[in-house]
Amino acid sequence: MAHKWLVENENLTGRFVERYESGEVQRGVFYISRPGRIRLEYDIPKDVVIVCDGRTLAVFDPKNNEGPTFSDYESSPFQPLLSGPLGIAGNDAISGASRRDRETYIFARPSGAYRGKVALVFNNQPVFLKGWILTGSGSGRVSVEINSTTRMDKIPNSLFRISSPYQKR
């Protein structure tokens, strides 16, 4: 069911709440356009923008004097969520699944530079993506809860341009 939901919901937008093991909480807006593209815009005071164009993941932090950081999409923690038309069913990074009372967890270990694990969290009835959990990423456990998701026919390509991440703002 989670696989079917991902295939049917290629373009999504909504709000998220990110909780760190330290107790820190960040909020923002997300845009997902599968396959391969995501944009996370964190609210102030963090004010970070993360953009993945399907090849490269870029983190733009106005507080970082050294400029943006870049990594390969395939080795990012978002790869299991953003994979191609087969979604999670055809993804080698998927390592298992677990169904609990009201939720299903899809576990993945992306290859490459990201050394952590990812768990995609789906509600069972009705089926929808509730969020994801990152562990072992250097920041401890980070859980992301998705709120007020809206399905879109299309999301503008400009939101996924790495050259101008603050363009929309």
matplotlib code that plots the C-alpha trace (Angstrom):
import matplotlib.pyplot as plt

x = [0.0, 2.8, 4.4, 1.1, 0.6, 4.1, 3.5, 0.1, 1.4, 4.4, 3.9, 3.3, 3.6, 2.9, 4.3, 6.7, 8.0, 11.5, 12.5, 16.1, 17.2, 18.6, 15.0, 15.4, 12.4, 12.4, 9.5, 9.1, 7.6, 8.4, 7.9, 8.3, 8.3, 9.1, 11.3, 14.3, 13.3, 12.7, 12.9, 12.8, 12.4, 13.0, 11.3, 13.3, 15.4, 17.1, 16.3, 18.0, 17.0, 17.7, 17.2, 17.6, 17.3, 17.4, 21.2, 22.6, 21.5, 22.5, 22.1, 22.0, 22.6, 22.9, 24.9, 27.6, 30.2, 31.7, 28.7, 26.4, 27.3, 26.7, 26.3, 25.1, 21.4, 21.9, 23.8, 21.4, 18.8, 16.0, 16.8, 14.4, 11.5, 12.3, 13.2, 11.8, 8.6, 9.0, 9.2, 10.2, 9.4, 12.4, 14.8, 17.9, 18.4, 15.2, 16.2, 12.8, 9.4, 7.4, 3.7, 2.6, -0.9, -1.6, 1.7, 3.9, 7.7, 9.8, 13.5, 16.3, 20.1, 21.1, 24.4, 27.3, 28.2, 25.1, 26.0, 22.7, 19.4, 16.0, 12.6, 9.6, 6.5, 3.1, -0.3, -2.2, -5.8, -6.1, -2.6, -0.5, 3.1, 3.3, 7.0, 10.5, 13.1, 16.8, 19.2, 23.0, 23.5, 25.8, 22.9, 21.5, 17.9, 15.9, 12.2, 10.2, 6.4, 4.4, 1.4, -1.3, -0.1, -1.5, -1.3, -0.3, -0.6, 2.7, 5.3, 7.3, 10.7, 12.2, 11.7, 14.3, 17.0, 20.1, 21.6, 18.9, 17.4, 16.1, 14.4, 10.9, 11.1]
y = [0.0, 2.4, 1.7, 2.4, 5.7, 6.9, 6.1, 7.9, 10.9, 12.2, 15.9, 17.0, 20.1, 20.8, 21.7, 19.7, 19.6, 18.3, 17.1, 16.4, 14.1, 17.1, 18.5, 21.2, 21.6, 23.2, 23.9, 24.6, 23.9, 21.0, 20.3, 16.8, 16.0, 12.4, 11.1, 12.7, 16.2, 17.7, 21.2, 21.9, 25.6, 25.9, 28.8, 31.5, 31.3, 28.4, 29.8, 26.9, 25.7, 22.2, 21.5, 18.3, 18.5, 14.7, 14.6, 16.8, 17.7, 21.2, 22.7, 26.5, 27.9, 31.7, 31.3, 29.2, 31.6, 28.9, 28.7, 25.8, 22.1, 19.6, 15.8, 13.2, 12.5, 8.8, 8.9, 11.3, 10.2, 11.3, 8.7, 6.1, 8.6, 10.1, 7.1, 6.6, 5.2, 1.9, 3.7, 1.7, -1.6, -1.4, 0.3, -1.6, 0.6, -0.8, -3.2, -4.2, -3.2, -3.4, -2.9, -1.7, -0.8, 2.3, 2.7, 0.9, 1.6, 1.1, 0.9, 1.9, 2.3, 4.6, 3.9, 6.3, 9.2, 9.1, 6.6, 6.5, 4.7, 6.0, 4.9, 6.2, 6.2, 5.6, 5.7, 2.5, 3.6, 5.7, 5.2, 8.4, 9.4, 10.7, 11.5, 9.9, 9.2, 9.5, 7.8, 7.6, 10.7, 12.6, 14.5, 11.6, 10.7, 13.2, 12.7, 14.6, 14.8, 15.9, 18.1, 19.5, 17.7, 18.8, 16.8, 18.9, 18.3, 20.0, 21.9, 24.6, 23.4, 26.7, 25.4, 22.7, 24.9, 24.7, 27.9, 30.1, 28.4, 31.7, 32.8, 31.9, 33.6]
z = [0.0, 0.8, -2.6, -4.4, -2.5, -3.5, -7.1, -7.1, -5.2, -7.2, -6.5, -2.9, -0.8, 2.8, 6.2, 8.3, 11.9, 12.4, 15.9, 16.9, 19.7, 21.5, 21.8, 19.1, 16.9, 13.4, 11.1, 7.4, 4.1, 1.8, -1.9, -3.4, -7.1, -7.7, -9.1, -7.5, -6.4, -3.0, -1.5, 2.2, 3.3, 7.0, 8.9, 10.6, 12.7, 10.9, 7.5, 5.6, 2.2, 1.0, -2.7, -4.6, -8.4, -9.0, -9.3, -6.6, -3.1, -1.9, 1.5, 1.6, 5.1, 5.3, 8.5, 6.7, 5.5, 3.3, 1.0, 0.2, 0.8, -2.0, -2.1, -4.6, -4.6, -4.7, -1.4, 0.3, 3.0, 0.6, -2.1, -0.8, -0.7, -4.1, -6.2, -9.7, -11.1, -9.3, -6.0, -3.0, -4.8, -7.1, -4.7, -3.7, -0.6, 1.0, 3.8, 5.3, 6.5, 9.7, 10.3, 13.7, 14.9, 12.8, 11.0, 8.5, 8.5, 5.4, 6.3, 4.0, 4.1, 1.2, -0.4, -0.5, 1.8, 4.0, 6.8, 8.5, 8.2, 7.0, 8.0, 5.9, 8.1, 6.6, 8.1, 7.5, 7.1, 5.1, 3.6, 3.5, 4.2, 7.8, 7.7, 8.1, 10.7, 10.2, 12.5, 12.7, 10.6, 13.0, 14.4, 16.4, 15.7, 13.6, 13.1, 10.5, 10.8, 7.8, 8.3, 5.9, 2.7, -0.6, -3.8, -6.8, -10.5, -11.1, -9.0, -10.8, -11.9, -10.6, -7.0, -7.7, -9.3, -7.2, -8.6, -7.0, -3.9, -2.4, -5.7, -4.6, -1.2]

ax = plt.figure().add_subplot(projection="3d")
ax.plot(x, y, z, "-o")
ax.set_aspect("equal")
plt.show()
